[in-house]
Structures are given as C-alpha cells and as structure tokens.
Amino acid sequence: MAINVNTVYQTVLMILNKEQRGYMTPTEFNKVATQVQLEIFEKYFDDLNQQLRVPQADTDYADRQENIDEKIAIFKTFGDAVYTTAGTLSYFILPTVDSYGNFVSFYRLGNVLYNDEKIVQRLDRHDFYYVNQSKLTKPTKINPVYLYENQKLFVKPNSIINSIKVDYIRKPLDVQWGFYVGTLGQYITQPDTSVNFELHESEQTEVILKILLYAGIVIRDPQIVQAAAAQVQADEVNKKS
C-alpha cells in the first residue's frame, strides 16, 4: 500500500502552520517530495549491503535483510530486451515498458535470462573480449555471456538475437500532489492527477521528517532544519541499533 501524498502534504502544512513557520506551495512540495522519495529509495541498497554483513534474527518479521528487500520489491520488475543494430554494433536495448505494460525508468540491472530459463553470465570488458579464444570458454546458447555498458547488453554467441529477458529495479515515479486553484485562490487537492509515494508505508514518518527538513531550507528557517535533522538522525540510529 502506497503512502498517500495528500496525507503527507496536509501533515507537513499542519506542522508548519502550528509552529507558525511559513507555508510550502504545492510546486515546492512536489519537487521536495520527489527528492525525498529518491533519497530513501537509494538508501535501501546501502542498508541492504550493510545488513548482509550482519547476522540476522531467525524470528519472522525481525529479519532486517528481508524487511529491506520487501521495501525494494515494490520496484522490482522484468521485461523483454529489444535486439537492434547500429552500424557494426549489435546489442539489446533495456526495456522501457515492463511485462506488466507499465512505462518504467530503469535503475539497476538484475538477472539476464535467455529463453526464460538460462541465466546469462555477466563478464567485464576484458573477459568479454577474450572469451572466444578458447574452446573451453567459448559461449554457446547453452552457456551464453553478456557485457553490460551504457545501458546496453552485448550478448554472445552472436546468434542470439531474441528471447532475452531482464529482471531489474525501476525508479520510483515522481511524486505529485495534484491540485487546482479555487475561486478564493486556494489550492484544492485533485486526486485524479495526484501520484502517491511508492515507498513502503512504514516510511511515512521519515518522509514527513525529511520534507520538513527541506521545508526549513525553502522558507529559510534554521530551527526547522535543526529539529528535523536531529529527528531523522535519531531514527537512523534506532534502525541500526
């Protein structure tokens, strides 16, 4: 379940108004909210890498690796790569539409599959150049390999020109508090044009705190910045302790 963008915006406005700290316009909020969502999203991967080095609890719901992976899973998808040629180069383009029919923005590559069953081995440029030199390492349709550069997949053997599918992480959609201007000049929410946060609902408190931190910068109030930054730091310590 997504974090409701209207709930977050109204909460931010309520806190700012209660403390008489100023106002955050919808345009300012949308830009800040998108940035905050991206920061939290990108931090998942650092957190997961850190937890992989730490022994985990056997108790259900207390395994931090699984909890972080659950948050990342919202953005996991897959789709068919498209074979193309450009001059002397032949390669596969990463999908811009996933298998669910959604337009997506690529973030991080996962597994590359051939014929939905064979995991293609990833090589660096040096090994990719020399893999054909030996009969023992020469790639085949049973043991294909690929080089990933510039968001393109170069697959060997060259006879593979279709049936390449990729698992990948997509970027979250930009947050949007949709609105229209009322007869008195007020901003009125418009749900049909709104885009909710795609983060796990457990992140709602951190989202609000981080937006308040940025709000303090936008309205040039150092006290908001200090208070929000201190609370965000405290939450980070609690997560890692």
C-alpha positions as a Markdown table, in Angstrom:
| # | Residue | x | y | z |
|---|---|---|---|---|
| 1 | Met | 0.0 | 0.0 | 0.0 |
| 2 | Ala | 1.4 | 3.4 | -1.1 |
| 3 | Ile | 1.9 | 6.4 | 1.2 |
| 4 | Asn | -0.9 | 8.9 | 0.4 |
| 5 | Val | 0.6 | 12.1 | -1.0 |
| 6 | Asn | -2.4 | 14.2 | 0.3 |
| 7 | Thr | -1.9 | 12.9 | 3.8 |
| 8 | Val | 1.8 | 13.8 | 3.8 |
| 9 | Tyr | 1.2 | 17.2 | 2.3 |
| 10 | Gln | -1.5 | 18.1 | 4.8 |
| 11 | Thr | 0.6 | 16.9 | 7.7 |
| 12 | Val | 3.5 | 19.0 | 6.6 |
| 13 | Leu | 1.3 | 22.1 | 6.3 |
| 14 | Met | -0.3 | 21.4 | 9.6 |
| 15 | Ile | 3.1 | 21.2 | 11.4 |
| 16 | Leu | 4.4 | 24.3 | 9.6 |
| 17 | Asn | 1.2 | 26.3 | 10.4 |
| 18 | Lys | 1.1 | 25.1 | 14.0 |
| 19 | Glu | 4.6 | 26.3 | 14.6 |
| 20 | Gln | 3.9 | 29.4 | 12.5 |
| 21 | Arg | 6.9 | 28.7 | 10.4 |
| 22 | Gly | 5.6 | 29.7 | 7.0 |
| 23 | Tyr | 4.0 | 27.9 | 4.0 |
| 24 | Met | 5.1 | 25.4 | 1.4 |
| 25 | Thr | 3.4 | 25.7 | -2.0 |
| 26 | Pro | 2.3 | 22.6 | -4.0 |
| 27 | Thr | 5.1 | 23.1 | -6.5 |
| 28 | Glu | 7.7 | 23.3 | -3.8 |
| 29 | Phe | 6.2 | 20.3 | -2.1 |
| 30 | Asn | 6.2 | 18.2 | -5.3 |
| 31 | Lys | 9.8 | 18.9 | -6.0 |
| 32 | Val | 10.9 | 18.2 | -2.4 |
| 33 | Ala | 8.8 | 15.1 | -2.1 |
| 34 | Thr | 10.2 | 13.6 | -5.2 |
| 35 | Gln | 13.7 | 14.2 | -4.0 |
| 36 | Val | 13.0 | 12.8 | -0.6 |
| 37 | Gln | 11.5 | 9.6 | -2.1 |
| 38 | Leu | 14.5 | 9.1 | -4.3 |
| 39 | Glu | 16.9 | 9.6 | -1.3 |
| 40 | Ile | 15.1 | 7.0 | 0.8 |
| 41 | Phe | 14.8 | 4.6 | -2.2 |
| 42 | Glu | 18.6 | 4.8 | -3.0 |
| 43 | Lys | 19.5 | 4.3 | 0.6 |
| 44 | Tyr | 17.7 | 0.9 | 0.6 |
| 45 | Phe | 20.6 | -0.6 | -1.3 |
| 46 | Asp | 23.3 | 0.7 | 1.1 |
| 47 | Asp | 21.2 | -0.5 | 4.0 |
| 48 | Leu | 20.8 | -4.0 | 2.4 |
| 49 | Asn | 24.6 | -4.2 | 1.7 |
| 50 | Gln | 25.3 | -3.3 | 5.4 |
| 51 | Gln | 22.8 | -5.9 | 6.7 |
| 52 | Leu | 24.3 | -8.6 | 4.5 |
| 53 | Arg | 27.4 | -8.4 | 6.7 |
| 54 | Val | 25.4 | -8.7 | 10.0 |
| 55 | Pro | 23.9 | -12.0 | 11.4 |
| 56 | Gln | 20.2 | -11.9 | 11.2 |
| 57 | Ala | 17.4 | -12.9 | 13.6 |
| 58 | Asp | 15.6 | -16.2 | 12.9 |
| 59 | Thr | 12.3 | -14.7 | 14.1 |
| 60 | Asp | 9.7 | -13.9 | 11.5 |
| 61 | Tyr | 9.3 | -10.2 | 10.7 |
| 62 | Ala | 12.6 | -9.4 | 12.6 |
| 63 | Asp | 15.0 | -10.2 | 9.7 |
| 64 | Arg | 16.3 | -6.9 | 8.6 |
| 65 | Gln | 17.5 | -8.2 | 5.2 |
| 66 | Glu | 14.1 | -9.5 | 4.4 |
| 67 | Asn | 12.4 | -6.3 | 5.6 |
| 68 | Ile | 14.6 | -4.1 | 3.4 |
| 69 | Asp | 14.2 | -6.5 | 0.4 |
| 70 | Glu | 10.4 | -6.2 | 0.9 |
| 71 | Lys | 10.7 | -2.5 | 0.5 |
| 72 | Ile | 12.8 | -2.9 | -2.6 |
| 73 | Ala | 10.4 | -5.5 | -4.0 |
| 74 | Ile | 7.9 | -2.7 | -4.8 |
| 75 | Phe | 10.2 | -1.6 | -7.6 |
| 76 | Lys | 11.3 | -5.0 | -8.9 |
| 77 | Thr | 10.0 | -5.8 | -12.4 |
| 78 | Phe | 11.1 | -7.6 | -15.6 |
| 79 | Gly | 10.7 | -7.2 | -19.4 |
| 80 | Asp | 12.0 | -8.2 | -22.8 |
| 81 | Ala | 15.2 | -6.6 | -24.1 |
| 82 | Val | 15.0 | -5.5 | -27.8 |
| 83 | Tyr | 17.6 | -6.5 | -30.3 |
| 84 | Thr | 19.0 | -3.8 | -32.5 |
| 85 | Thr | 21.9 | -2.9 | -34.7 |
| 86 | Ala | 23.8 | 0.4 | -35.2 |
| 87 | Gly | 26.5 | 0.3 | -37.8 |
| 88 | Thr | 28.8 | -2.6 | -36.9 |
| 89 | Leu | 27.4 | -3.0 | -33.4 |
| 90 | Ser | 24.6 | -5.4 | -32.4 |
| 91 | Tyr | 23.1 | -5.3 | -28.9 |
| 92 | Phe | 20.0 | -5.5 | -26.8 |
| 93 | Ile | 18.2 | -2.3 | -25.5 |
| 94 | Leu | 16.8 | -2.5 | -22.0 |
| 95 | Pro | 13.0 | -2.4 | -21.8 |
| 96 | Thr | 11.2 | 0.9 | -21.3 |
| 97 | Val | 7.9 | -1.0 | -20.9 |
| 98 | Asp | 7.8 | -3.9 | -18.5 |
| 99 | Ser | 5.9 | -7.2 | -18.8 |
| 100 | Tyr | 3.0 | -5.6 | -16.9 |
| 101 | Gly | 2.6 | -3.0 | -19.6 |
| 102 | Asn | 3.9 | -0.1 | -17.5 |
| 103 | Phe | 6.3 | 2.5 | -18.8 |
| 104 | Val | 9.3 | 2.4 | -16.5 |
| 105 | Ser | 12.6 | 4.2 | -15.9 |
| 106 | Phe | 15.5 | 1.8 | -15.5 |
| 107 | Tyr | 17.6 | 1.9 | -12.3 |
| 108 | Arg | 19.6 | -1.3 | -11.6 |
| 109 | Leu | 20.1 | -4.5 | -13.6 |
| 110 | Gly | 19.4 | -7.9 | -12.1 |
| 111 | Asn | 19.5 | -11.2 | -13.9 |
| 112 | Val | 19.6 | -11.6 | -17.6 |
| 113 | Leu | 17.7 | -14.6 | -18.9 |
| 114 | Tyr | 17.8 | -16.4 | -22.3 |
| 115 | Asn | 14.7 | -18.4 | -23.3 |
| 116 | Asp | 13.2 | -17.8 | -19.8 |
| 117 | Glu | 15.3 | -20.5 | -18.3 |
| 118 | Lys | 19.1 | -19.9 | -18.8 |
| 119 | Ile | 20.8 | -17.2 | -16.7 |
| 120 | Val | 23.3 | -15.4 | -18.9 |
| 121 | Gln | 26.7 | -14.9 | -17.3 |
| 122 | Arg | 27.9 | -11.3 | -16.9 |
| 123 | Leu | 31.5 | -10.5 | -17.9 |
| 124 | Asp | 33.7 | -7.4 | -17.7 |
| 125 | Arg | 35.1 | -6.0 | -21.0 |
| 126 | His | 38.4 | -7.8 | -20.7 |
| 127 | Asp | 36.9 | -11.2 | -20.3 |
| 128 | Phe | 34.2 | -10.5 | -22.9 |
| 129 | Tyr | 37.0 | -9.8 | -25.5 |
| 130 | Tyr | 38.9 | -13.0 | -24.8 |
| 131 | Val | 36.1 | -15.4 | -24.1 |
| 132 | Asn | 36.1 | -16.7 | -27.7 |
| 133 | Gln | 39.8 | -17.5 | -27.6 |
| 134 | Ser | 39.4 | -21.0 | -26.0 |
| 135 | Lys | 37.0 | -23.8 | -26.9 |
| 136 | Leu | 36.5 | -24.3 | -23.2 |
| 137 | Thr | 35.3 | -20.8 | -22.6 |
| 138 | Lys | 33.6 | -20.0 | -25.9 |
| 139 | Pro | 30.0 | -19.1 | -25.2 |
| 140 | Thr | 27.1 | -21.1 | -26.6 |
| 141 | Lys | 23.4 | -20.9 | -26.5 |
| 142 | Ile | 23.6 | -23.3 | -23.5 |
| 143 | Asn | 26.2 | -21.1 | -21.8 |
| 144 | Pro | 25.7 | -17.5 | -23.1 |
| 145 | Val | 27.5 | -14.5 | -21.7 |
| 146 | Tyr | 26.9 | -10.7 | -21.9 |
| 147 | Leu | 28.7 | -7.4 | -21.4 |
| 148 | Tyr | 26.7 | -4.5 | -19.9 |
| 149 | Glu | 27.7 | -1.0 | -20.8 |
| 150 | Asn | 25.9 | 2.3 | -21.4 |
| 151 | Gln | 22.6 | 0.6 | -20.6 |
| 152 | Lys | 23.1 | -1.8 | -23.5 |
| 153 | Leu | 23.5 | -5.6 | -23.4 |
| 154 | Phe | 26.1 | -7.2 | -25.7 |
| 155 | Val | 25.3 | -10.9 | -25.9 |
| 156 | Lys | 27.4 | -13.8 | -27.1 |
| 157 | Pro | 27.1 | -16.0 | -29.1 |
| 158 | Asn | 26.1 | -13.6 | -31.8 |
| 159 | Ser | 23.5 | -16.0 | -33.0 |
| 160 | Ile | 21.3 | -14.9 | -30.1 |
| 161 | Ile | 19.1 | -12.2 | -31.5 |
| 162 | Asn | 15.9 | -12.6 | -29.4 |
| 163 | Ser | 14.4 | -14.2 | -26.3 |
| 164 | Ile | 16.5 | -12.1 | -23.9 |
| 165 | Lys | 14.6 | -11.0 | -20.8 |
| 166 | Val | 15.9 | -8.9 | -17.9 |
| 167 | Asp | 15.0 | -8.6 | -14.2 |
| 168 | Tyr | 15.6 | -5.1 | -13.0 |
| 169 | Ile | 14.8 | -2.4 | -10.5 |
| 170 | Arg | 12.9 | 0.6 | -11.8 |
| 171 | Lys | 13.0 | 4.1 | -10.4 |
| 172 | Pro | 10.0 | 5.3 | -8.4 |
| 173 | Leu | 7.6 | 7.7 | -10.1 |
| 174 | Asp | 7.8 | 11.4 | -9.4 |
| 175 | Val | 5.5 | 12.4 | -6.5 |
| 176 | Gln | 2.7 | 14.7 | -7.5 |
| 177 | Trp | 0.1 | 16.5 | -5.3 |
| 178 | Gly | -2.4 | 17.3 | -8.0 |
| 179 | Phe | -4.4 | 20.4 | -7.4 |
| 180 | Tyr | -6.5 | 23.2 | -8.9 |
| 181 | Val | -6.9 | 26.8 | -7.8 |
| 182 | Gly | -10.3 | 27.6 | -6.2 |
| 183 | Thr | -12.4 | 30.8 | -6.5 |
| 184 | Leu | -10.6 | 32.3 | -3.5 |
| 185 | Gly | -7.2 | 31.5 | -4.8 |
| 186 | Gln | -6.8 | 28.5 | -2.5 |
| 187 | Tyr | -5.2 | 25.2 | -3.6 |
| 188 | Ile | -7.7 | 22.3 | -3.7 |
| 189 | Thr | -6.5 | 18.7 | -4.0 |
| 190 | Gln | -7.2 | 16.9 | -7.2 |
| 191 | Pro | -6.8 | 13.1 | -6.6 |
| 192 | Asp | -7.1 | 12.2 | -10.3 |
| 193 | Thr | -3.9 | 14.0 | -11.2 |
| 194 | Ser | -2.0 | 13.0 | -8.0 |
| 195 | Val | 0.8 | 10.5 | -7.8 |
| 196 | Asn | 1.3 | 8.9 | -4.4 |
| 197 | Phe | 4.6 | 8.0 | -2.8 |
| 198 | Glu | 5.6 | 4.5 | -3.9 |
| 199 | Leu | 7.6 | 3.8 | -0.8 |
| 200 | His | 6.6 | 1.2 | 1.8 |
| 201 | Glu | 4.0 | 2.6 | 4.2 |
| 202 | Ser | 6.4 | 2.2 | 7.1 |
| 203 | Glu | 8.4 | 5.1 | 5.7 |
| 204 | Gln | 5.7 | 7.7 | 6.2 |
| 205 | Thr | 7.2 | 9.2 | 9.3 |
| 206 | Glu | 10.7 | 9.5 | 7.7 |
| 207 | Val | 9.1 | 11.0 | 4.6 |
| 208 | Ile | 7.4 | 13.7 | 6.6 |
| 209 | Leu | 10.5 | 14.5 | 8.7 |
| 210 | Lys | 12.8 | 14.8 | 5.6 |
| 211 | Ile | 10.3 | 17.0 | 3.8 |
| 212 | Leu | 10.1 | 19.2 | 6.9 |
| 213 | Leu | 13.9 | 19.4 | 6.8 |
| 214 | Tyr | 13.8 | 20.7 | 3.3 |
| 215 | Ala | 10.9 | 22.9 | 4.1 |
| 216 | Gly | 13.1 | 24.7 | 6.7 |
| 217 | Ile | 15.6 | 25.4 | 3.9 |
| 218 | Val | 12.9 | 26.5 | 1.5 |
| 219 | Ile | 11.4 | 29.0 | 3.9 |
| 220 | Arg | 14.8 | 29.8 | 5.4 |
| 221 | Asp | 14.1 | 28.7 | 9.0 |
| 222 | Pro | 17.2 | 27.1 | 10.6 |
| 223 | Gln | 15.2 | 25.9 | 13.6 |
| 224 | Ile | 13.1 | 23.6 | 11.4 |
| 225 | Val | 16.2 | 22.3 | 9.7 |
| 226 | Gln | 17.9 | 21.6 | 13.0 |
| 227 | Ala | 14.8 | 19.9 | 14.6 |
| 228 | Ala | 14.0 | 17.8 | 11.6 |
| 229 | Ala | 17.7 | 16.8 | 11.0 |
| 230 | Ala | 18.0 | 15.7 | 14.7 |
| 231 | Gln | 14.9 | 13.6 | 14.5 |
| 232 | Val | 16.0 | 12.0 | 11.2 |
| 233 | Gln | 19.4 | 11.2 | 12.7 |
| 234 | Ala | 17.7 | 9.7 | 15.8 |
| 235 | Asp | 15.6 | 7.5 | 13.6 |
| 236 | Glu | 18.6 | 6.3 | 11.6 |
| 237 | Val | 20.4 | 5.3 | 14.9 |
| 238 | Asn | 17.3 | 3.4 | 16.1 |
| 239 | Lys | 17.1 | 1.5 | 12.8 |
| 240 | Lys | 20.7 | 0.4 | 13.1 |
| 241 | Ser | 20.9 | -0.4 | 16.8 |
